[in-house]
């Protein structure tokens, strides 16, 4: 049995470790590592100078290429920006560069590794606001630098690495990620893409919007128009609602008694992320206008849809859940109902564990004057910590500086935040130290906090949202995304003129992204029934025999 003094010493050590993890520079590269990596850009693959970011990735096996083994908590990688490297030149990564999930190259254990270099090519964007930015130009892959067409990579190379010994490892990025071909149309699924005039003007380079459409049975042999469900979510050209011949949805889809509707997913990748969040932003561009004035009209021009609010529905999860709510709230007369699952923060008092309105630092909670604890970013169902906020944000910083990671916290800062002096977004908090900028947090509140928007505009927007908001989330959401909906839920119970509480359902011990107790096919039938309740008197429904 431990003595009291031993126990106190152990507790003190735990506290010291916790504080070290959230200090000003927890684990920041020390420069102790002596190994240096040179990633060559051969003239055979790039005949012009290259600006971008170089990555060096370590893996224990080569069953999949190291570049395909990275993730939020995957195989180690280190990276550095570089500027205008001539053909045949090299981009360097060494012990001064931050890594993830191992921050310091000096902490990589000596051993044999499969090592691979990747070059993410940046393009020059001469924006309409006069700012010039260097960013990765999405190639319809959804801002995944390790898979993006035109990016370069080396063959995996097995190398004996001892970070403490001086050495130079040369990697030749002589392979080019090939172009992604658009999937072919089928009897059920069609796709289109077009250049957006407004977004191209904003970014100073061609920017594209697209849609994938799931057709109802008999669409090509009928002449009637149909309701449409706009499904929101991350970039994908796959069939909406994961439709596939032989699965549960397909089994219902082909029945004569099942409602015939179109389901449409949007594609709107941009230089910051695989998705725009479907709102106007000083950093990302006028995507709200582009979707409502260009993309939706294009869908309604190409396909026979009922162009009335009662027959336009929205749904989506996580990023798509926030978008499904935002599109409904900001366009209350255009859409007839939304079903939002595990939405991203609807108020910024909890942004994956960070309270932007009260916390002083995004990486720890100041519990008392003398005690602080790490802010937890994500958790398992049993409550065990998956990542701290500092770990999550440093991972993003390794993927890209100036918000160019292609990850979650960066796109929130780009979408919700103000413009920075350098043309990139002004961050809500310092990525290195976690210190929160209160002025930026207030900008988020005034421009894109959905709860704040409803509070300020309820007398005008509330009457147009009655019976249209349906929100589902697990009460053990992996990223704590159940907390903000609870604030919205509590406030809606207090509304008046009109009093409308919305519909909220919480899944007991359900993680991210719980969408309720029914199957996708049953949910779509629920939406169709909702449409029937709200369609004008005398409207016929040839699209559903019920």
C-alpha positions in Angstrom: 0.0 0.0 0.0 1.3 3.4 -1.0 2.2 5.9 1.8 0.5 9.3 1.8 3.7 11.1 0.7 4.2 8.6 -2.2 0.6 9.2 -3.3 1.0 12.9 -3.1 4.2 12.7 -5.2 2.5 10.6 -7.8 -0.4 13.1 -8.0 2.0 15.9 -8.4 3.8 14.2 -11.2 0.4 13.6 -13.0 -0.4 17.3 -12.6 3.0 18.2 -14.0 2.5 16.0 -17.0 -0.9 17.5 -17.7 0.4 21.0 -17.4 3.4 20.2 -19.6 1.0 18.9 -22.3 -0.9 22.2 -22.4 2.0 24.7 -21.8 3.2 27.3 -24.2 5.2 24.9 -26.3 4.3 21.3 -25.3 6.5 19.0 -27.3 7.4 21.6 -29.9 10.3 20.4 -32.1 13.6 20.9 -30.3 15.9 20.7 -33.3 17.8 17.8 -31.6 17.2 15.4 -34.5 20.2 15.3 -36.8 18.6 13.5 -39.8 17.6 15.6 -42.7 15.2 14.7 -45.6 15.5 16.1 -49.1 12.4 15.7 -51.3 13.5 16.2 -54.9 11.1 17.6 -57.5 12.4 16.3 -60.8 12.2 18.3 -64.0 10.6 15.3 -65.6 7.4 15.9 -63.6 7.5 19.7 -63.0 9.0 22.0 -65.5 8.1 25.2 -63.6 9.0 26.4 -60.1 6.9 24.8 -57.4 5.4 26.4 -54.3 3.8 24.1 -51.8 4.3 21.9 -48.8 6.6 18.9 -48.4 5.7 15.9 -46.3 7.8 13.0 -45.1 5.9 10.1 -43.8 7.1 7.1 -41.8 5.5 3.7 -41.6 6.3 0.3 -40.1 4.9 -1.6 -43.1 4.4 -1.0 -46.8 1.2 -3.0 -47.2 -0.3 0.4 -48.1 1.9 3.3 -49.1 2.8 5.5 -46.1 0.9 8.4 -47.6 -2.3 6.2 -47.4 -1.7 5.4 -43.8 -2.0 8.9 -42.4 -4.9 10.0 -40.3 -5.7 12.1 -37.2 -3.9 9.5 -35.1 -2.1 7.6 -37.9 1.5 7.0 -38.9 4.0 9.8 -38.2 4.6 12.6 -40.6 6.6 15.8 -40.7 6.2 18.7 -43.0 7.4 22.2 -44.2 6.3 24.9 -46.5 8.6 25.8 -49.4 8.5 28.6 -52.0 9.4 28.5 -55.7 11.7 25.5 -55.8 13.2 25.2 -59.3 12.9 22.0 -61.3 15.4 19.5 -60.0 15.5 21.3 -56.7 14.7 19.9 -53.3 12.3 20.7 -50.4 13.8 20.0 -47.0 12.2 18.5 -43.9 14.3 18.2 -40.7 14.3 18.2 -36.9 13.0 21.8 -36.7 9.7 20.8 -38.3 6.6 19.9 -36.4 5.2 16.4 -36.8 2.1 14.4 -36.0 1.2 12.4 -33.9 4.9 12.5 -32.9 5.7 16.2 -32.6 9.5 16.0 -32.5 11.5 14.0 -35.0 14.0 13.4 -32.2 11.4 11.2 -30.5 11.1 8.7 -33.4 12.6 5.5 -32.1 15.7 4.3 -34.0 14.7 1.5 -36.4 13.8 0.5 -40.0 11.0 2.5 -41.6 9.3 2.7 -44.9 9.7 6.4 -45.7 7.8 8.4 -48.4 7.9 12.0 -49.5 4.9 13.9 -50.9 4.7 17.3 -52.5 1.4 19.2 -52.3 1.5 21.7 -55.1 0.0 25.2 -54.3 -1.4 27.5 -56.9 -1.6 31.3 -56.9 -5.1 32.7 -56.3 -5.5 36.4 -57.2 -8.7 37.1 -55.3 -11.3 39.7 -56.2 -10.5 41.5 -52.8 -7.0 42.1 -54.0 -5.4 39.5 -51.8 -2.9 37.0 -53.3 -2.9 33.5 -51.7 -1.0 30.3 -52.4 -3.2 27.3 -51.7 -4.0 23.9 -53.0 -6.4 24.0 -55.9 -8.8 21.2 -55.4 -8.9 18.7 -58.2 -12.3 17.2 -57.3 -10.7 15.0 -54.6 -12.0 17.0 -51.7 -8.8 18.6 -50.3 -6.9 15.5 -49.6 -3.3 16.3 -50.3 -2.1 12.7 -50.1 -4.5 11.8 -53.0 -4.9 14.9 -55.0 -4.3 14.8 -58.8 -1.2 16.6 -59.8 0.5 16.2 -56.4 3.8 14.4 -56.4 5.1 11.5 -54.4 8.2 9.3 -54.1 8.3 5.5 -54.1 8.3 4.2 -50.5 11.9 3.6 -49.5 13.0 1.3 -46.6 15.5 3.3 -44.5 17.3 2.7 -41.2 16.6 5.9 -39.2 18.4 7.0 -36.1 17.3 10.7 -35.5 20.3 11.3 -33.2 22.9 10.5 -36.0 23.6 13.0 -38.8 22.3 11.7 -42.1 20.6 12.9 -45.2 17.9 10.9 -46.8 17.0 11.7 -50.5 13.5 11.0 -51.7 12.6 11.6 -55.4 9.0 12.7 -55.9 8.9 11.4 -59.5 5.3 10.0 -59.4 2.2 12.1 -60.1 -1.2 11.4 -58.7 -3.5 10.8 -61.7 -6.6 12.7 -62.7 -9.9 11.5 -61.1 -12.4 10.4 -63.6 -16.1 11.3 -62.9 -18.1 8.1 -62.3 -20.3 7.1 -65.2 -24.1 7.8 -65.0 -26.3 4.8 -64.3 -30.0 4.1 -64.5 -30.3 5.4 -61.0 -27.6 8.0 -60.5 -26.5 11.0 -62.6 -23.9 13.7 -62.1 -23.1 17.1 -63.4 -20.5 19.8 -62.8 -20.1 23.4 -63.9 -17.9 26.4 -63.4 -19.4 28.9 -60.9 -19.3 32.5 -62.2 -19.4 34.1 -58.7 -16.9 31.8 -57.1 -14.5 32.0 -60.0 -14.7 35.8 -59.8 -14.0 35.7 -56.1 -11.0 33.3 -56.2 -9.5 34.5 -59.5 -9.3 30.9 -60.8 -11.9 28.5 -62.1 -14.0 27.1 -59.2 -16.6 24.4 -59.8 -19.9 23.3 -58.3 -21.5 19.9 -58.8 -24.4 17.7 -57.9 -25.1 14.0 -57.8 -28.8 13.0 -58.3 -30.5 9.8 -57.2 -33.5 9.3 -59.5 -36.8 7.7 -58.5 -38.1 4.6 -60.3 -39.8 5.3 -63.6 -38.3 8.8 -63.7 -37.2 8.4 -67.4 -40.6 7.1 -68.5 -42.8 9.5 -66.6 -43.7 13.1 -67.1 -44.5 14.2 -63.5 -42.5 16.3 -61.2 -41.2 15.1 -57.8 -40.2 16.4 -54.4 -36.5 16.7 -53.8 -34.3 16.0 -50.8 -31.1 18.0 -50.7 -28.6 15.9 -48.8 -25.7 17.9 -47.2 -22.3 16.5 -46.2 -18.7 16.1 -47.0 -17.4 16.0 -50.6 -18.4 12.8 -52.4 -19.6 11.8 -55.9 -21.0 8.5 -54.6 -24.7 7.8 -54.8 -26.8 9.8 -52.3 -27.9 8.1 -49.1 -25.4 5.3 -49.9 -27.9 3.9 -52.4 -26.7 0.7 -54.0 -28.5 -2.0 -55.8 -29.4 -4.8 -53.3 -29.2 -2.7 -50.1 -32.1 -1.8 -47.8 -32.8 1.5 -49.4 -32.9 0.0 -52.9 -35.3 -2.6 -51.7 -37.8 0.1 -50.7 -36.9 2.4 -53.6 -38.3 0.0 -56.2 -41.6 -0.7 -54.5 -44.8 0.8 -56.0 -45.9 1.9 -52.5 -42.7 3.9 -51.7 -42.6 7.7 -52.3 -40.9 8.7 -55.5 -38.5 11.6 -54.9 -35.1 12.9 -56.1 -32.2 13.0 -53.7 -29.4 15.4 -54.5 -26.0 15.9 -53.0 -23.9 19.0 -53.6 -20.2 19.1 -54.4 -18.6 22.4 -53.4 -14.9 21.8 -52.5 -12.8 24.9 -52.2 -9.2 25.9 -51.4 -9.7 25.4 -47.6 -11.8 22.3 -47.4 -13.8 19.6 -49.1 -17.0 21.6 -48.4 -17.9 25.3 -48.1 -20.5 25.1 -45.3 -23.0 26.6 -47.8 -22.8 30.2 -46.5 -21.2 33.4 -47.6 -17.8 34.0 -46.1 -15.1 36.7 -46.5 -12.5 34.0 -46.6 -14.1 31.1 -48.5 -16.3 33.1 -50.8 -20.0 33.6 -51.6 -20.9 30.0 -51.4 -24.4 30.6 -49.9 -25.3 32.7 -52.9 -23.6 30.4 -55.3 -25.6 27.4 -54.0 -28.9 29.1 -53.9 -28.6 31.2 -57.1 -26.5 28.9 -59.3 -26.5 25.3 -58.1 -30.1 24.8 -56.9 -31.5 26.5 -60.0 -29.3 24.3 -62.2 -30.8 21.2 -60.5 -34.3 22.6 -61.0 -33.6 23.4 -64.6 -32.2 20.0 -65.5 -34.6 17.8 -63.5 -38.4 17.7 -63.0 -38.7 18.7 -59.4 -41.7 20.4 -57.7 -40.5 24.0 -57.2 -42.4 24.7 -54.0 -41.2 24.9 -50.4 -43.3 22.0 -49.1 -41.6 19.7 -51.6 -38.0 20.8 -50.9 -36.4 19.1 -47.9 -32.9 19.1 -46.3 -30.9 16.6 -44.3 -27.3 15.8 -43.4 -25.0 14.8 -40.6 -22.1 16.5 -38.9 -20.8 19.1 -41.4 -24.0 18.3 -43.4 -26.1 18.6 -40.3 -24.9 22.2 -39.7 -25.5 23.0 -43.4 -29.0 21.4 -43.3 -29.8 23.7 -40.4 -28.2 26.8 -41.8 -29.8 26.5 -45.3 -33.2 26.1 -43.6 -32.7 28.9 -41.1 -31.3 31.4 -43.6 -33.8 30.4 -46.3 -36.9 29.7 -44.3 -39.4 30.3 -47.2 -37.5 28.2 -49.7 -37.1 24.9 -47.9 -40.0 23.0 -46.3 -38.2 21.1 -43.5 -34.8 20.0 -42.3 -33.5 16.9 -40.5 -30.1 17.6 -39.0 -28.0 14.9 -37.5 -25.1 15.5 -35.0 -24.7 19.0 -36.4 -21.4 20.9 -36.1 -21.6 23.6 -33.4 -24.8 25.5 -33.7 -23.4 27.9 -31.1 -19.7 28.5 -30.3 -19.8 27.9 -26.6 -18.6 24.4 -27.4 -16.4 24.0 -30.5 -15.2 20.4 -30.0 -14.6 21.1 -26.3 -13.5 24.8 -26.7 -15.8 27.5 -25.3 -14.8 30.4 -27.6 -16.9 32.8 -25.5 -15.4 32.0 -22.1 -12.1 30.1 -22.4 -8.9 32.1 -22.5 -7.0 29.2 -24.2 -8.2 26.6 -26.6 -5.9 24.0 -25.2 -6.7 23.9 -21.5 -9.4 24.8 -19.0 -8.3 27.1 -16.1 -10.1 25.2 -13.4 -8.8 27.4 -10.5 -6.2 30.1 -10.3 -3.6 27.5 -9.8 -4.9 24.5 -11.7 -5.7 23.8 -15.4 -6.5 20.7 -17.3 -6.2 19.8 -21.0 -9.3 20.5 -23.2 -10.5 17.3 -24.6 -11.3 17.3 -28.3 -12.8 13.8 -28.8 -13.7 10.8 -26.7 -14.7 7.2 -26.9 -18.2 6.0 -25.8 -16.8 5.0 -22.4 -15.4 8.5 -21.9 -11.7 7.6 -22.6 -9.8 10.5 -24.3 -9.1 10.1 -28.0 -7.4 13.4 -28.6 -6.9 16.7 -26.8 -7.6 20.0 -28.4 -3.8 20.7 -28.7 -3.2 17.3 -30.3 -6.0 17.9 -32.8 -4.9 21.4 -33.7 -1.2 20.5 -34.0 -2.2 17.7 -36.3 -3.9 20.3 -38.5 -0.9 22.5 -38.3 1.3 19.7 -39.7 -1.2 19.2 -42.5 -1.0 22.8 -43.5 -0.1 26.3 -42.2 -2.3 29.4 -42.6 -5.4 27.2 -42.4 -4.4 25.1 -45.4 -4.7 21.8 -43.6 -8.0 20.7 -45.2 -9.3 19.8 -41.7 -12.1 20.8 -39.4 -10.9 23.6 -37.1 -9.3 25.4 -40.0 -12.5 25.4 -42.2 -14.5 26.7 -39.2 -12.0 29.5 -38.8 -12.1 30.2 -42.5 -15.9 30.1 -42.8 -16.9 31.8 -39.6 -13.9 34.2 -39.0 -12.8 37.6 -40.3 -10.3 38.3 -43.0 -6.6 38.5 -41.9 -4.2 41.1 -43.0 -2.2 38.6 -45.0 -5.3 37.5 -47.0 -5.8 34.2 -45.1 -8.3 34.1 -42.3 -7.7 35.7 -38.9 -7.6 32.7 -36.5 -9.8 32.4 -33.5 -6.8 31.2 -31.5 -3.1 30.8 -32.0 -2.4 27.3 -33.3 0.9 27.0 -31.5 -0.1 28.3 -28.0 -3.9 28.0 -28.0 -4.5 31.6 -26.9 -7.9 32.7 -28.0 -8.5 36.0 -29.7 -11.7 37.4 -28.2 -12.4 39.8 -31.0 -12.4 36.9 -33.5 -14.7 34.9 -31.2 -17.1 37.8 -31.2 -17.0 37.9 -35.0 -17.9 34.3 -35.1 -20.9 35.0 -32.7 -22.2 37.9 -34.8 -21.9 36.3 -38.2 -22.4 32.5 -38.0 -23.7 31.5 -34.6 -27.1 29.9 -35.5 -28.5 30.2 -32.0 -27.5 33.9 -31.8 -29.1 34.5 -35.2 -32.3 32.9 -34.1 -32.3 35.0 -30.9 -31.8 38.2 -32.8 -34.3 37.5 -35.6 -37.0 35.2 -34.0 -39.9 37.6 -34.5 -39.3 37.6 -38.3 -37.8 34.2 -38.9 -39.5 32.1 -36.2 -43.0 32.1 -37.8 -41.4 30.7 -41.0 -39.6 27.9 -39.3 -42.5 26.4 -37.3 -42.6 22.6 -37.8 -39.5 22.6 -39.9 -36.6 21.9 -37.5 -35.7 18.3 -36.6 -32.4 17.6 -34.8 -30.9 14.3 -33.7 -27.7 13.7 -31.8 -26.1 11.0 -29.7 -25.7 12.1 -26.0 -22.1 10.7 -26.1 -21.1 12.4 -29.3 -17.5 11.7 -30.1 -16.7 15.4 -30.5 -19.1 16.7 -27.9 -21.5 17.9 -30.6 -24.4 17.1 -28.3 -23.7 20.1 -26.1 -24.5 23.0 -28.5 -27.9 21.5 -29.6 -28.9 21.2 -25.9 -28.4 25.0 -25.7 -30.5 25.5 -28.8 -33.1 23.1 -27.4 -33.3 24.9 -24.0 -33.6 28.3 -25.7 -36.3 27.2 -28.1 -38.5 26.0 -25.2 -38.5 29.7 -24.1 -39.6 31.1 -27.5 -42.7 33.2 -27.9 -44.5 34.8 -30.9 -44.4 32.1 -32.0 -43.7 29.5 -29.3 -42.0 26.7 -31.2 -39.7 24.2 -29.5 -38.5 22.3 -32.6 -37.9 18.6 -32.5 -34.9 17.2 -30.6 -34.0 13.6 -30.0 -30.9 12.4 -28.1 -29.6 8.9 -28.6 -28.7 7.2 -25.3 -24.9 6.5 -25.3 -24.7 7.0 -29.0 -21.5 8.5 -30.6 -21.0 10.7 -33.6 -23.0 10.6 -35.9 -26.3 9.2 -34.7 -29.2 9.9 -36.9 -32.1 8.6 -35.0 -33.8 5.2 -34.5 -35.1 4.6 -38.0 -33.4 3.5 -41.2 -32.7 6.0 -44.1 -35.6 4.6 -46.1 -38.0 5.1 -43.2 -36.7 8.6 -42.6 -37.3 9.5 -46.2 -40.9 8.3 -45.9 -41.2 10.4 -42.8 -40.1 13.4 -44.9 -42.7 12.6 -47.6 -45.4 12.5 -44.9 -44.2 15.8 -43.7 -44.6 17.2 -47.2 -48.1 15.9 -47.4 -49.1 17.7 -44.3 -47.8 21.0 -45.6 -48.8 20.9 -49.3 -51.5 23.3 -50.4 -55.1 22.1 -50.3 -56.1 20.4 -53.6 -52.5 19.4 -54.5 -52.3 16.0 -56.1 -49.6 13.5 -55.3 -48.9 11.3 -58.3 -45.4 10.7 -57.0 -46.7 8.5 -54.1 -49.4 5.9 -53.8 -49.9 5.7 -50.1 
